């Protein structure tokens, strides 16, 4: 008969799934233990489902966690005995880390090659009989293979797919030097930011740092640049993000504006620090005539920073494969990718080296406290009829999102938060135009000229505008520190990435708490999409209140 501990939160199952009871007394500690080694799959109100995977364990191993720690955490919080088979599989996954390494060129080895070393007989056998490795590598001894420099990234991708992570120890190029120091008269590094830099550099200069929006990911990159003092390429999501990076560099480091080049659709400047957009790099991807991609690859970078690394477009993975000899720093609030390419981020950018739970930073006052609320909104009869007869998925999504009853809910929420700076964010322009007119608030979309966007953002920062209606262009890299309420009228299906970015818009530290409202049309696919999006919030320890038709006057979170 298994031991039974009713106050504990975790039920570990032999298929590597883990059920976590949210209402159990030891839930907070149990969630922290499982989140470090597993991926969240489902997060309904009362029982969350995690899954232990090889990649989740390898990320944990790269971050310094051990099999003993992982097993102890499960056992300490398990209601029933943990299946022995699960403990054995955790051991197996952990022992695979470090069994396949990529080593520098050695004397007697052909020039222009690295050495792939397989210290596990099973890994050696699997690699040795794989057709790609037979064609592209040369055996040079027991468990060792010569790898051409040009295949450094692809080798890591392929070995991962065979079931082993590659610990890349082949070293990196220093890059051309560039004097850079932090402006310590302007700001001070927080302890966790300093720790993130140390862990990244100790890990060989390649990997991903996970911090919430407002937690100082940019500062971690600036501190890394100051430590390395080398030419740097920074890849960002858009021109607004590029401008923000430039402002931060000029404000917080000794880098001067003439040392920074912006490389986007609006400018093509290459400088010791070049900030390029993902979109310009992928220009020409369909014809494979990616001239910007090729030009930037040839520069003597010593560090490449990938902002919002979880959003890397597929063609940029090709760029990453070509830049394996450079230090690679990925920055993100969440490593979740809806296309399942987390393995490519792991192989080409590096494993997750450091993260801090959002709630820990909230408790320390480094980000704002937040309350997340889902509002279920009924559809009027005519809108419901149009939705019911629609068969095409995108049309059903548009009709559910553009539920006219949401307009009144938005108006009442805006009126109820009369002392707050509010963002109303959505997807469909017709709905956003209607809300802009109803609220008497400015509208900012992808069609808004860059100069007008900056004008509106500036007015919002100065509290000259209290409400701003925005499209998906505001998902990334807008710095609006006083925004404390976000009303999400429509999202991109079930994207957890987007949920993370939008919550991050209101998490800059401030005196008042933050509110994140999501409006969902009752009886539509939006309900299920909302559940998926909320998985991200559950990963970070946030609860999600679900309200019906009444709008409650709530007190701000403490």
N, C-alpha and C positions, 0 to 999 in steps of 0.2 A: 504494500500500500504506500503510495507516494506521500511524502510529508506535505502538509497543507498549511499555508500561512495566509489567512484571510485579509490581513492588512496590507499585503504587498500588491503591487500593480501589474506585474509582468507574468504572462503565460507564454512560455517558449515551446514552439511546436517543432516536430522532427523535420518538417519541410523548410526550416530556416525562417519561417514567419514568426513574428513576435507580436502578441496582443498586449496592449497597454491600457489598463483601465484608468480613465481620467479622474474618476471620483475616489480612487484609492488613497489612503492617507499618505503613502510614500511616493505618490505620483511624481512630484518635482524631481526628486533624486533619481527615481527610476527612469524618467524621460531623459535626463542628462546622461545616464549610463548607456542607454540604448541608442540615443541619437549620435553618440560618438563612434558607433561601429555599424550602424544599419541605416537603411533608407526608408523614409516614410512612404507608404503606399496608399493608405486610406485614413481619413480623419473625421469620421462622423462624431456626433456629440460626445458619446460616452466611451467608446473603445476605439483606439487607434491601432492600425496595423503597420508594423515595420517589417522589413525583410533584410536579413543578413546576406550580403553578396560578396563575391571575391573582391570587386572594386571598392566596396565600402570598407572592407578589412584592409586592403592595401593602402587606401588613403589614411586609415587610422595608423597603420604601421609607419608610413612615411612621416606622419606627424609625431612619432615617438611613442605611440601606445604599444602595449605588448599583449600577447595572447593571455597571459596570466591576468592582467588587468581586465581585459574584455570578459573573460569567463567569470571572474570574481564579481563583476558588476551585474551580470545576468543572475548568478546564483544568489546574490544578496537581495535581489528584488523579485525573485520568482515565487509565485504562489505555490507551484508544484515543482518537483525535482526537474531540473533541466535535462532533457534527453541526452544520454551519453553520446549519441551520434552527432548531435549539434556541437558538443564540446570538441569532439575529434575533428569535425570539419573546420571549426575556428582555428584549431591548431594547424591544420593543413594549409588553410589560406594564409595564415601568418608566416608559416615556414617558407612559403613560396617567395615572399619578399626577400630580395637579396640573393636568390639562387641563380638569377640570370642578370649579368651585369654587362655594361658596355665600357670597355677599358681603353685608355689611350694607346696610340701607336707605340710598339715596342721595338728595340733594336733587332735587326734581322728580318723585320716584317716589311712588306712592300710599302713604299711611300704612298701617301694618300689613303690610308686605311686605318680603321679601328679594329679592336678585337672584341667579339661577342663571346662571353664566357658563360657556359651552362654548367653549374656545379651540381645539378640534380640529374641523375641518370635518365629519368623519365623526360625531363625537359630536353636533354641532349638528344635523345632518340627522336622525340617529336620534331625538333628543329631539323635534325639531320635528314629526315625523310620528307620534309615539306618541299613541294616542287619549286616554290619561289626561292627558298634558301639554297636549294641545289643549284639553281640557275644564277643567283646573284651573290653568293658568298663562297668562300673557299675554306675547307677544313685545314687547320694548321697545327692540330694537336688534339689530345683528348678533351672533348667538350669545348673546343675553341674554334672560332670561325673568323676569318678576315672579312671585314665589312668596308666597302668603299664609303668615303665621306658623304657622297651624294645620297646614300641610302640610310643615313643615320636616323632620320625621323621615321621612315617607312619600316625599318627593322623593328623599332619599338612598337609601332602599331600592330605589326604582324605577330610578334611574339606574344603580345597581350591577348590577341585573338586565339592563340594556341593555349592560353591558360596560365601564362606567367607574366608578371610585371617585370619590366626592365629597369634596373637601377642604373641610371646613366652617370658614370664616373669618368667619362672621356674628356672632361674639361671644356673650357670655353675660351674664346679669344678675349683679350683685354679690351679691344676697341681703342680708338683714338682718345687721348686724354682730354678732359675738359674740367677746369677748375669749377667747383661748385660747393657751397656750404649753406647750411640752414641759417635763417635769420633768427637767432635765438632771442633777439630783442623784441621780436614780433609775437612769437608763440613758443610753447614748450611741448616737446613730445610727451604723450601719455605713456605710461608704463607698458600697456599692451601693444602700442604702436612700435615702441622700441623693441619689444620682444619679437614682434612679427618680422621686423627687419633682420634681427639676429638669426631667427630660425630660417628665413629665406636664404641668407648668405651661407649659413652653416650647411644647408641642404644642397650646396653646389651651385646656387644661383639660378635655379629653375623650379617653378612651382606656383601655386595659387594661394592667395591670402583672401579669406572670407571675412568681411566685416559689413555691418549694416550701413545703409545710406545714412550719412551723418556721423558714422563712426570713425571717419578719417582715413579711408582707403587712399585718397590722393596724397595725404601727408606721409603715409607709409612709403609710397613711391618716391616722393621727394627726398625722404630720409635715406632711401636706398641709393638714389642718385648721388646724394652728398657723400655717402660712404665710398661709392665706386669711382666717382669723378671721371666719367667717361661719356662719350657721345651717346645720345639716347634717342630712340624712336618710340613715340607714344601713339598707340592706335586707339581711336575713340569712335563713338557711335554717330557723331554728327558735328556740324560746324559750331553749334552752341557749346557743345562739350569741349571742343578744341579751344574756343575763346576762354572758357572757364579755366581750363588747365593752364593757359598762358597767364591769366590773371594770378592764379595761385603760385606759379613759378616766380613771377616778378615780385609778388608780395612776400613770399616765405623763404626764398633762396636768394643767393647773390647773383643768379643768372639775370642778364639784362635783356630787354626786348629784342635787341639786334641779334642775340644769340638763339632766338626762337623762330622757327619757320612753320607756317601753317600750310598744309598740303591737303587741299580739298577741292570741291567743285568751284570755290570762289578764289582760290589762290594756289600757286604751285611753288612754294618756297622750301628749299632744302637748307637747313642750318645745323649747327652742332646739336641742338635739340629740335627735332622735327615732330610735329603733331599732325598725324594723318588720319583721315576718316576711313572706316571700313569700306564705305561705298566707293571711294576713289580707287582703293586697292582692287576692288572686284570689277571695276569698269573694264569691259572687254572680255569678261569671263566666258561668255557664250562662244565667242570666236577664238578664244585662247590668245588674243592679242592684248595681254595685260601689261601695257608699257609702263604704267606707274608702279605696278607690282615689281617688275623687273628692275626699274631704275632704283627703287629704294632698297632692294636686296643687295645691291652692290656697294652701298655705303658702309663705312667702317664703324658700325654700331658696337658698343660694348654692352648695351642693355636694350631690350625691347619690352615695353610695358603694354599689356593688353587690358584696356579698361573694359569693364562689363564683359569679361572673358566668356561668360556663359552664352553670349549672343554671337560668338564668332560665326560669320558666314562660311559656308563650305569652302569657297575658294581661298579663304584666308588660312584654312588648315594647310593648304599647299604652301603658302608663304611660310607658315610656321615650320613645316618640314624642311624648308630651305634655310631656315635660320637657327638650326640646332646648335651651331657653334657660338651663338650669342646667349648671354643670360636672358631668361624669359620670366617676367613677373606678370602673373595673371591676377586681376582684381575683380571681385564680384561680391554681391550680397548673398548669392545662392548659386551652387554649382549645378542646379537643375537645368537640364536641357530637354525640351519636349520632343526632340528628334532622336534621343537616345545616344548621342555622340559624346557622352561623358568620358568614354574610354579614349577618344581622340584628344580631348583636353588633357587627360592624364598622361598620355604618351608624348604629345607634342609640346605642351606648355609645361607640364610637370604635375606631380601629385599635389593634393591639398596639404600645405605645410602648416597652416595656422588658421584658426577661427575662434571667435568669441561668441557665445550665445547672446542674442539680442537682449534678452531679459537681464543678463548680467550688466550690460552697459546701461540699460534703463535704470537698474537699481543704483548704479554709481552716478547717475545724473548726466552721463555722457550723451545719451539720446533721450528724447521725450518719452514719457509714458503714453501708452496708446490704448484706446478701447476700440474693438472691431465689432461692427454691427451689420448684420444682413437684414434688409427690409424686404419682405415678400409683398409684392404689389399686384393686385388683380388686374386683369385686362378688361376694358369695356367690351360690350357685346360685339360691336362691328369689328373691332380689332381682333377679338378672339376668333371670329368667324374666318377672317382673312388668314389668320395664323393656322387654323385647323385645316383649311383646304390647300395650303401651300405644301409642296412636296420637296422642293429643292432645299437642301440644308442651309445654304447661305441666305436664302430668302427667309426661311423660318427664323434664323438667327437675327436677321435685321428686324423682322416684325416683333420678335420678343424684346429686343433691345429698345426699339422705338415705341414702346408702350406709352401712349399719351398720358396714362394715369401717373406715370413717374414724374411728370412736370409738376403736379401739385405737391408731391412728396418733397421734391427738390426745393420748391419755394418755401415750404414750411420749415424744412431743415435750415435753410439759409436764414429765415426770420428768427428761428429759435437760437441760432448761434450769432446773435447780433454783435457780439464783441470780438468775433474771431475773423482771421484771414482765411478765406475759403477758396478751395479749388474744386470746380465741377468738371469732371473728366469723363470722356466717352470715346466712342469709335465712329459713329455715323454722323456725317456733317449736317444733314437735314435736322436731326434731333438737336445737335449742338447749336445750330443757328436759332432754332425755336426757343431753346432755353436761354440763350443770350438775350434774345428780345424780351422774353418774359421776365427775366431777372434784371434787365437793364445793365447787364455786365458785358465787358469786352470779350470778344471771341478770338482765340489764337489757335490757328491750325497750320498744317504744312504749307498752305497757300499764303500764309502771312509773310510778307517780306522780312528778311533778317533784321533790318533796322527797326521795323515796327515791333517785332518780337522783343527786342532789347528795350524799346521804349515802354512796352507794357510790363515786362518783368521789373524794370526800374521803378515804375509807378506803384506796383504791388509791394516792392520792398520798402518803399517810402510810406506805405499805408495810404497812398492817395487813391488806390483801388482796393476795395475790400473783398470783392468776388471776381474771380477770373474763370471763364469757361474755356477749357483747353481740350485738344484732341490728343492722340497718341504721341504727338511730338513732345509732349511734356513728360513722357515716361522717364526720360533720361536727362541727367546732367543739368537740370535747372536748379539754381541755388536760391530758394525762397525760404529763408530761415524762419520767418514769422508765420508761415502757413501752418494752421493747427487743425483744420477740418478739411477732409477730402470726401467728396460725394462722387462715387463711381456709378454712372448710369448705364455703362456698357463696358464689357471687357472683350478680350480676344479669346473667345471660346473658354477653354479651361487652363489658360496659361498661368502657371505658378511663377514664371519669370516676371510677368507683368504685375502680378499681385505684389511681389517683393519690391519692384521699382516704385509702384504707386504708393504703397505704405511708406516707403522711404522718403517720399516728398514732404511728409509732415513730421519727420522724426528729428529734425534739428533741435538741439536743446533749447528749451524755453520755459518760462515760468508756469504756463498753463499746460494741461494735458492735451493730448491729440485725440481726434475722433476720425475713424475710417469707416464710412458708410458704403455699403454695396447694395444697389437696388436690383431686385430680381423679380421677373414676371412669374407669378404663380402658375403652376401647371405647364411649364415649358422646359426646354432643354437647359435654360439658364440655371435652373435649380441644381442640376447635376454638374454643370460647369463650375458653379460656385463652390460645390463641395471639393472639386479637384483643386481649384485655385486656393482654397483654404488649407490644403495640405501644407503649403509653405508656412502659413501662419502657425499651424500646429507644430511644425518642425522647430519653430523659434519659441514655443511655449505660450503663444497667445491663445486665449479663448475667443470664441466667436458667438456673440449673442444673436439669436434669430427672433425678429419681431414680426408681428402680423400687420394689421391695418392701422393700429393706433400709433401715433407718434408720441413717444414718451419724453417728458422733460427730464433729462438726465444730468446728474452732477458730473463735473469733470473728474477724470481719474486722479487719484492722489499723486 
